[in-house]
Amino acid sequence: MSNGDIPTHIHIKRLVTTKTKKFGKISTETYVPGSFTQKSIQKQATSPTASLLASFDKSILQVTDWLLAEKEMLRKQIVTVGDIDAILKAIDKQKSVLRELEFKKPQLDELVHTAEALKTDANRQQLQTKVSRLREHWDETSQAVLQRKSQLAAMLGDSQRFEAKRLEIEAWLTRMENRSERMGVVASTADVLEAQQKEQKSFHAELHQYKHQIELFNQLTQKLIAVYPTDDTSRIKRMTEAVNLRYNNLNNAVISRGKMLHAAVHSLQSFDRHLDQFLAWLSEAESLCENTEADIERNPLGVKLLKFITQHSNFKFRAPT
């Protein structure tokens, strides 16, 4: 039987069933004359709009979730201050996020245009709120990424200056440590001690003069700790502590050596003083002996008496019993 032989009401009922299947529903309602045209118009007006609204909400949610994930990444991102490679990697990460924001910008604009197209008296305020919140999240994330990128760029410059200063100071410390080792043991002779004292004064003077550079380095470290409190500053702390320890060891060594040199000089001066005293006594004793010999030569009787006393020096007097 052809379509022309099918009764009119049965043909219309089949048409309604076909149309409703397209929207995921199967209708078995009996056709009422005049009702099909009205329902068809209502479905054409409402079903596409509802589908677009659902798709719009899904897109809003996806973009919002991505923005929140990027902000959370920024919050958890901790970079080691002073680690040049780590800072460069973090900067590249921020650049990547900025490129992705730029790439997704047309998607944001499209969502705004879609919201304008879907606005009705009933949903105008709701759509406006969703679009406003999305724009706020977008702007906040973009601003946060830009700020972090600027902060990392500043951190890179600060870390490079820190590293350059550290290398400069460590080279100086190495040179001074080698110089200290070459000084050798404290001497015991006057001429060598005098040369060692001059070297000691020169070494101590340079050490004292360089103390200002050590203080500036410590100030730089404290500045970096204060400027980047949410990042990892343990690396620069360790490096600064190591520099301070080496400088203090040098300072303590030069003070200790200075005391030893002073003691050696004092000991040598004391020996010279005692030697002078001994020589003076010896000279006085020689003079006394010379005078005694002269007196004896002038008095021969005295010589005989002296010989007698010498010969009988072992004689012991014993009292009678």
PALUM-561595 format. One record per residue (C-alpha): x, z, y negated; residue in three letters. Coordinates in nm, 3 decimals. Example, Ala and Ser with C-alpha at 12.3 -4.5 7.8 and 13.67 -1.06 7.14 Angstrom:
<sites>
X=1.230, Z=0.780, Y=0.450, r=ALA
X=1.367, Z=0.714, Y=0.106, r=SER
</sites>
This chain:
<sites>
X=0.000, Z=0.000, Y=0.000, r=MET
X=0.139, Z=-0.097, Y=-0.342, r=SER
X=0.140, Z=0.117, Y=-0.654, r=ASN
X=-0.146, Z=-0.083, Y=-0.780, r=GLY
X=-0.358, Z=0.039, Y=-0.487, r=ASP
X=-0.277, Z=0.414, Y=-0.544, r=ILE
X=-0.548, Z=0.609, Y=-0.725, r=PRO
X=-0.461, Z=0.690, Y=-1.084, r=THR
X=-0.469, Z=1.073, Y=-1.050, r=HIS
X=-0.235, Z=1.066, Y=-0.745, r=ILE
X=0.018, Z=0.846, Y=-0.929, r=HIS
X=0.022, Z=1.075, Y=-1.232, r=ILE
X=0.067, Z=1.382, Y=-1.008, r=LYS
X=0.374, Z=1.222, Y=-0.845, r=ARG
X=0.514, Z=1.139, Y=-1.191, r=LEU
X=0.478, Z=1.501, Y=-1.301, r=VAL
X=0.654, Z=1.622, Y=-0.985, r=THR
X=0.945, Z=1.380, Y=-1.046, r=THR
X=0.983, Z=1.491, Y=-1.407, r=LYS
X=0.984, Z=1.860, Y=-1.323, r=THR
X=1.245, Z=1.814, Y=-1.048, r=LYS
X=1.482, Z=1.685, Y=-1.314, r=LYS
X=1.484, Z=2.033, Y=-1.475, r=PHE
X=1.526, Z=2.215, Y=-1.142, r=GLY
X=1.163, Z=2.301, Y=-1.080, r=LYS
X=0.896, Z=2.151, Y=-0.852, r=ILE
X=0.539, Z=2.163, Y=-0.978, r=SER
X=0.239, Z=2.119, Y=-0.756, r=THR
X=-0.018, Z=2.170, Y=-1.029, r=GLU
X=-0.323, Z=1.948, Y=-1.018, r=THR
X=-0.322, Z=1.704, Y=-1.300, r=TYR
X=-0.554, Z=1.780, Y=-1.586, r=VAL
X=-0.626, Z=1.480, Y=-1.805, r=PRO
X=-0.435, Z=1.506, Y=-2.136, r=GLY
X=-0.211, Z=1.793, Y=-2.023, r=SER
X=0.088, Z=1.587, Y=-1.904, r=PHE
X=0.170, Z=1.445, Y=-2.243, r=THR
X=0.158, Z=1.788, Y=-2.408, r=GLN
X=0.383, Z=1.958, Y=-2.144, r=LYS
X=0.629, Z=1.668, Y=-2.150, r=SER
X=0.668, Z=1.704, Y=-2.527, r=ILE
X=0.718, Z=2.083, Y=-2.498, r=GLN
X=0.986, Z=2.045, Y=-2.227, r=LYS
X=1.169, Z=1.779, Y=-2.421, r=GLN
X=1.173, Z=2.009, Y=-2.722, r=ALA
X=1.267, Z=2.339, Y=-2.552, r=THR
X=1.475, Z=2.273, Y=-2.236, r=SER
X=1.766, Z=2.083, Y=-2.403, r=PRO
X=1.784, Z=2.348, Y=-2.679, r=THR
X=1.801, Z=2.634, Y=-2.430, r=ALA
X=2.073, Z=2.453, Y=-2.237, r=SER
X=2.276, Z=2.397, Y=-2.553, r=LEU
X=2.235, Z=2.761, Y=-2.656, r=LEU
X=2.360, Z=2.877, Y=-2.317, r=ALA
X=2.657, Z=2.642, Y=-2.337, r=SER
X=2.722, Z=2.757, Y=-2.694, r=PHE
X=2.722, Z=3.125, Y=-2.592, r=ASP
X=2.956, Z=3.051, Y=-2.301, r=LYS
X=3.200, Z=2.871, Y=-2.529, r=SER
X=3.186, Z=3.155, Y=-2.782, r=ILE
X=3.263, Z=3.404, Y=-2.506, r=LEU
X=3.554, Z=3.198, Y=-2.370, r=GLN
X=3.718, Z=3.161, Y=-2.711, r=VAL
X=3.661, Z=3.529, Y=-2.791, r=THR
X=3.814, Z=3.640, Y=-2.462, r=ASP
X=4.118, Z=3.420, Y=-2.523, r=TRP
X=4.163, Z=3.561, Y=-2.874, r=LEU
X=4.134, Z=3.918, Y=-2.745, r=LEU
X=4.389, Z=3.843, Y=-2.473, r=ALA
X=4.637, Z=3.711, Y=-2.731, r=GLU
X=4.587, Z=4.017, Y=-2.952, r=LYS
X=4.639, Z=4.244, Y=-2.653, r=GLU
X=4.957, Z=4.054, Y=-2.570, r=MET
X=5.080, Z=4.119, Y=-2.923, r=LEU
X=4.994, Z=4.487, Y=-2.895, r=ARG
X=5.187, Z=4.527, Y=-2.571, r=LYS
X=5.482, Z=4.307, Y=-2.670, r=GLN
X=5.790, Z=4.529, Y=-2.704, r=ILE
X=6.118, Z=4.362, Y=-2.795, r=VAL
X=6.463, Z=4.520, Y=-2.767, r=THR
X=6.608, Z=4.542, Y=-3.117, r=VAL
X=6.962, Z=4.403, Y=-3.117, r=GLY
X=6.902, Z=4.178, Y=-2.815, r=ASP
X=6.931, Z=3.833, Y=-2.973, r=ILE
X=6.816, Z=3.641, Y=-2.664, r=ASP
X=6.508, Z=3.859, Y=-2.615, r=ALA
X=6.409, Z=3.821, Y=-2.980, r=ILE
X=6.445, Z=3.442, Y=-2.967, r=LEU
X=6.222, Z=3.431, Y=-2.658, r=LYS
X=5.960, Z=3.642, Y=-2.834, r=ALA
X=5.969, Z=3.411, Y=-3.138, r=ILE
X=5.918, Z=3.110, Y=-2.911, r=ASP
X=5.617, Z=3.288, Y=-2.761, r=LYS
X=5.461, Z=3.335, Y=-3.105, r=GLN
X=5.525, Z=2.971, Y=-3.189, r=LYS
X=5.352, Z=2.872, Y=-2.867, r=SER
X=5.046, Z=3.082, Y=-2.955, r=VAL
X=5.033, Z=2.930, Y=-3.304, r=LEU
X=5.045, Z=2.581, Y=-3.155, r=ARG
X=4.762, Z=2.675, Y=-2.919, r=GLU
X=4.559, Z=2.812, Y=-3.209, r=LEU
X=4.611, Z=2.486, Y=-3.394, r=GLU
X=4.517, Z=2.291, Y=-3.083, r=PHE
X=4.197, Z=2.493, Y=-3.036, r=LYS
X=4.095, Z=2.474, Y=-3.403, r=LYS
X=3.875, Z=2.166, Y=-3.348, r=PRO
X=3.692, Z=2.363, Y=-3.079, r=GLN
X=3.615, Z=2.634, Y=-3.332, r=LEU
X=3.493, Z=2.377, Y=-3.585, r=ASP
X=3.278, Z=2.216, Y=-3.318, r=GLU
X=3.118, Z=2.550, Y=-3.235, r=LEU
X=3.039, Z=2.604, Y=-3.602, r=VAL
X=2.874, Z=2.260, Y=-3.626, r=HIS
X=2.683, Z=2.328, Y=-3.304, r=THR
X=2.554, Z=2.655, Y=-3.443, r=ALA
X=2.429, Z=2.476, Y=-3.755, r=GLU
X=2.250, Z=2.219, Y=-3.541, r=ALA
X=2.088, Z=2.483, Y=-3.322, r=LEU
X=1.967, Z=2.704, Y=-3.604, r=LYS
X=1.596, Z=2.772, Y=-3.621, r=THR
X=1.397, Z=3.030, Y=-3.810, r=ASP
X=1.398, Z=3.249, Y=-3.500, r=ALA
X=1.771, Z=3.242, Y=-3.417, r=ASN
X=1.930, Z=3.171, Y=-3.755, r=ARG
X=2.059, Z=3.526, Y=-3.812, r=GLN
X=2.181, Z=3.567, Y=-3.452, r=GLN
X=2.378, Z=3.241, Y=-3.458, r=LEU
X=2.521, Z=3.319, Y=-3.800, r=GLN
X=2.643, Z=3.659, Y=-3.674, r=THR
X=2.808, Z=3.505, Y=-3.367, r=LYS
X=2.986, Z=3.241, Y=-3.571, r=VAL
X=3.099, Z=3.497, Y=-3.832, r=SER
X=3.242, Z=3.728, Y=-3.566, r=ARG
X=3.421, Z=3.442, Y=-3.398, r=LEU
X=3.576, Z=3.335, Y=-3.729, r=ARG
X=3.686, Z=3.693, Y=-3.796, r=GLU
X=3.849, Z=3.720, Y=-3.452, r=HIS
X=4.017, Z=3.385, Y=-3.502, r=TRP
X=4.152, Z=3.474, Y=-3.846, r=ASP
X=4.263, Z=3.821, Y=-3.732, r=GLU
X=4.447, Z=3.680, Y=-3.432, r=THR
X=4.607, Z=3.402, Y=-3.633, r=SER
X=4.718, Z=3.649, Y=-3.901, r=GLN
X=4.852, Z=3.893, Y=-3.640, r=ALA
X=5.054, Z=3.620, Y=-3.470, r=VAL
X=5.196, Z=3.502, Y=-3.803, r=LEU
X=5.287, Z=3.857, Y=-3.904, r=GLN
X=5.455, Z=3.922, Y=-3.570, r=ARG
X=5.646, Z=3.595, Y=-3.597, r=LYS
X=5.767, Z=3.694, Y=-3.945, r=SER
X=5.859, Z=4.041, Y=-3.820, r=GLN
X=6.056, Z=3.894, Y=-3.530, r=LEU
X=6.235, Z=3.657, Y=-3.766, r=ALA
X=6.336, Z=3.954, Y=-3.981, r=ALA
X=6.438, Z=4.146, Y=-3.667, r=MET
X=6.654, Z=3.852, Y=-3.561, r=LEU
X=6.839, Z=3.855, Y=-3.894, r=GLY
X=6.880, Z=4.234, Y=-3.886, r=ASP
X=7.003, Z=4.225, Y=-3.527, r=SER
X=7.254, Z=3.951, Y=-3.603, r=GLN
X=7.391, Z=4.156, Y=-3.895, r=ARG
X=7.403, Z=4.464, Y=-3.673, r=PHE
X=7.587, Z=4.274, Y=-3.400, r=GLU
X=7.838, Z=4.125, Y=-3.646, r=ALA
X=7.909, Z=4.469, Y=-3.794, r=LYS
X=7.940, Z=4.624, Y=-3.449, r=ARG
X=8.194, Z=4.363, Y=-3.337, r=LEU
X=8.392, Z=4.412, Y=-3.658, r=GLU
X=8.404, Z=4.790, Y=-3.613, r=ILE
X=8.488, Z=4.770, Y=-3.243, r=GLU
X=8.777, Z=4.533, Y=-3.317, r=ALA
X=8.911, Z=4.784, Y=-3.571, r=TRP
X=8.864, Z=5.073, Y=-3.328, r=LEU
X=9.053, Z=4.884, Y=-3.056, r=THR
X=9.341, Z=4.813, Y=-3.295, r=ARG
X=9.357, Z=5.180, Y=-3.402, r=MET
X=9.342, Z=5.302, Y=-3.043, r=GLU
X=9.633, Z=5.077, Y=-2.947, r=ASN
X=9.825, Z=5.194, Y=-3.251, r=ARG
X=9.762, Z=5.558, Y=-3.156, r=SER
X=9.893, Z=5.497, Y=-2.802, r=GLU
X=10.212, Z=5.338, Y=-2.938, r=ARG
X=10.299, Z=5.650, Y=-3.140, r=MET
X=10.444, Z=5.816, Y=-2.831, r=GLY
X=10.533, Z=6.182, Y=-2.780, r=VAL
X=10.637, Z=6.410, Y=-3.064, r=VAL
X=11.014, Z=6.393, Y=-3.119, r=ALA
X=11.260, Z=6.682, Y=-3.143, r=SER
X=11.509, Z=6.540, Y=-3.392, r=THR
X=11.473, Z=6.550, Y=-3.766, r=ALA
X=11.510, Z=6.179, Y=-3.838, r=ASP
X=11.257, Z=6.070, Y=-3.574, r=VAL
X=11.016, Z=6.345, Y=-3.676, r=LEU
X=11.034, Z=6.227, Y=-4.035, r=GLU
X=10.941, Z=5.872, Y=-3.927, r=ALA
X=10.656, Z=6.001, Y=-3.711, r=GLN
X=10.522, Z=6.206, Y=-3.999, r=GLN
X=10.511, Z=5.897, Y=-4.221, r=LYS
X=10.328, Z=5.701, Y=-3.948, r=GLU
X=10.089, Z=5.994, Y=-3.904, r=GLN
X=10.001, Z=6.001, Y=-4.274, r=LYS
X=9.945, Z=5.624, Y=-4.282, r=SER
X=9.726, Z=5.636, Y=-3.971, r=PHE
X=9.521, Z=5.929, Y=-4.099, r=HIS
X=9.473, Z=5.763, Y=-4.438, r=ALA
X=9.338, Z=5.441, Y=-4.282, r=GLU
X=9.112, Z=5.639, Y=-4.052, r=LEU
X=8.970, Z=5.835, Y=-4.345, r=HIS
X=8.927, Z=5.522, Y=-4.556, r=GLN
X=8.733, Z=5.341, Y=-4.280, r=TYR
X=8.493, Z=5.633, Y=-4.241, r=LYS
X=8.271, Z=5.472, Y=-4.506, r=HIS
X=8.221, Z=5.167, Y=-4.283, r=GLN
X=8.117, Z=5.391, Y=-3.995, r=ILE
X=7.865, Z=5.563, Y=-4.221, r=GLU
X=7.721, Z=5.229, Y=-4.334, r=LEU
X=7.687, Z=5.123, Y=-3.971, r=PHE
X=7.497, Z=5.444, Y=-3.893, r=ASN
X=7.270, Z=5.384, Y=-4.193, r=GLN
X=7.197, Z=5.032, Y=-4.068, r=LEU
X=7.102, Z=5.171, Y=-3.728, r=THR
X=6.868, Z=5.430, Y=-3.881, r=GLN
X=6.709, Z=5.158, Y=-4.095, r=LYS
X=6.638, Z=4.941, Y=-3.789, r=LEU
X=6.490, Z=5.239, Y=-3.605, r=ILE
X=6.260, Z=5.308, Y=-3.900, r=ALA
X=6.159, Z=4.944, Y=-3.957, r=VAL
X=6.079, Z=4.868, Y=-3.591, r=TYR
X=5.928, Z=5.193, Y=-3.458, r=PRO
X=5.703, Z=5.021, Y=-3.201, r=THR
X=5.985, Z=4.817, Y=-3.048, r=ASP
X=6.270, Z=4.929, Y=-2.823, r=ASP
X=6.564, Z=5.063, Y=-3.028, r=THR
X=6.749, Z=5.230, Y=-2.738, r=SER
X=7.010, Z=4.950, Y=-2.729, r=ARG
X=7.127, Z=4.994, Y=-3.088, r=ILE
X=7.119, Z=5.373, Y=-3.046, r=LYS
X=7.353, Z=5.354, Y=-2.747, r=ARG
X=7.587, Z=5.116, Y=-2.925, r=MET
X=7.601, Z=5.332, Y=-3.236, r=THR
X=7.665, Z=5.645, Y=-3.031, r=GLU
X=7.952, Z=5.468, Y=-2.853, r=ALA
X=8.106, Z=5.366, Y=-3.188, r=VAL
X=8.074, Z=5.720, Y=-3.324, r=ASN
X=8.232, Z=5.865, Y=-3.011, r=LEU
X=8.533, Z=5.634, Y=-3.031, r=ARG
X=8.583, Z=5.710, Y=-3.400, r=TYR
X=8.554, Z=6.085, Y=-3.343, r=ASN
X=8.803, Z=6.066, Y=-3.056, r=ASN
X=9.050, Z=5.891, Y=-3.285, r=LEU
X=8.993, Z=6.146, Y=-3.557, r=ASN
X=9.039, Z=6.439, Y=-3.316, r=ASN
X=9.353, Z=6.278, Y=-3.174, r=ALA
X=9.514, Z=6.233, Y=-3.514, r=VAL
X=9.432, Z=6.591, Y=-3.612, r=ILE
X=9.580, Z=6.722, Y=-3.286, r=SER
X=9.893, Z=6.511, Y=-3.330, r=ARG
X=9.928, Z=6.630, Y=-3.686, r=GLY
X=9.930, Z=6.989, Y=-3.565, r=LYS
X=10.194, Z=6.909, Y=-3.303, r=MET
X=10.412, Z=6.735, Y=-3.562, r=LEU
X=10.379, Z=7.029, Y=-3.796, r=HIS
X=10.476, Z=7.269, Y=-3.518, r=ALA
X=10.776, Z=7.053, Y=-3.423, r=ALA
X=10.897, Z=7.036, Y=-3.783, r=VAL
X=10.847, Z=7.411, Y=-3.825, r=HIS
X=11.037, Z=7.477, Y=-3.503, r=SER
X=11.323, Z=7.252, Y=-3.613, r=LEU
X=11.336, Z=7.415, Y=-3.955, r=GLN
X=11.334, Z=7.759, Y=-3.793, r=SER
X=11.622, Z=7.656, Y=-3.564, r=PHE
X=11.820, Z=7.526, Y=-3.861, r=ASP
X=11.756, Z=7.848, Y=-4.046, r=ARG
X=11.874, Z=8.061, Y=-3.754, r=HIS
X=12.173, Z=7.835, Y=-3.709, r=LEU
X=12.265, Z=7.879, Y=-4.074, r=ASP
X=12.234, Z=8.255, Y=-4.035, r=GLN
X=12.453, Z=8.250, Y=-3.725, r=PHE
X=12.715, Z=8.035, Y=-3.894, r=LEU
X=12.715, Z=8.266, Y=-4.192, r=ALA
X=12.766, Z=8.568, Y=-3.964, r=TRP
X=13.038, Z=8.385, Y=-3.775, r=LEU
X=13.215, Z=8.299, Y=-4.096, r=SER
X=13.191, Z=8.658, Y=-4.208, r=GLU
X=13.328, Z=8.778, Y=-3.873, r=ALA
X=13.620, Z=8.537, Y=-3.897, r=GLU
X=13.702, Z=8.663, Y=-4.242, r=SER
X=13.690, Z=9.020, Y=-4.121, r=LEU
X=13.926, Z=8.940, Y=-3.835, r=CYS
X=14.168, Z=8.765, Y=-4.066, r=GLU
X=14.168, Z=9.061, Y=-4.301, r=ASN
X=14.226, Z=9.303, Y=-4.012, r=THR
X=14.523, Z=9.102, Y=-3.883, r=GLU
X=14.670, Z=9.094, Y=-4.229, r=ALA
X=14.635, Z=9.471, Y=-4.261, r=ASP
X=14.800, Z=9.525, Y=-3.922, r=ILE
X=15.092, Z=9.301, Y=-4.012, r=GLU
X=15.146, Z=9.501, Y=-4.325, r=ARG
X=15.146, Z=9.831, Y=-4.127, r=ASN
X=15.366, Z=9.808, Y=-3.808, r=PRO
X=15.294, Z=10.172, Y=-3.719, r=LEU
X=14.936, Z=10.081, Y=-3.699, r=GLY
X=15.025, Z=9.807, Y=-3.452, r=VAL
X=15.202, Z=10.055, Y=-3.224, r=LYS
X=14.908, Z=10.294, Y=-3.250, r=LEU
X=14.669, Z=10.012, Y=-3.163, r=LEU
X=14.876, Z=9.921, Y=-2.856, r=LYS
X=14.886, Z=10.283, Y=-2.745, r=PHE
X=14.510, Z=10.312, Y=-2.778, r=ILE
X=14.463, Z=9.989, Y=-2.585, r=THR
X=14.692, Z=10.097, Y=-2.304, r=GLN
X=14.529, Z=10.435, Y=-2.266, r=HIS
X=14.177, Z=10.320, Y=-2.322, r=SER
X=14.085, Z=10.417, Y=-1.962, r=ASN
X=14.225, Z=10.772, Y=-2.000, r=PHE
X=13.958, Z=11.039, Y=-1.973, r=LYS
X=14.006, Z=11.387, Y=-2.104, r=PHE
X=13.927, Z=11.669, Y=-1.864, r=ARG
X=13.884, Z=12.027, Y=-1.973, r=ALA
X=14.087, Z=12.300, Y=-1.782, r=PRO
X=13.900, Z=12.485, Y=-1.509, r=THR
</sites>
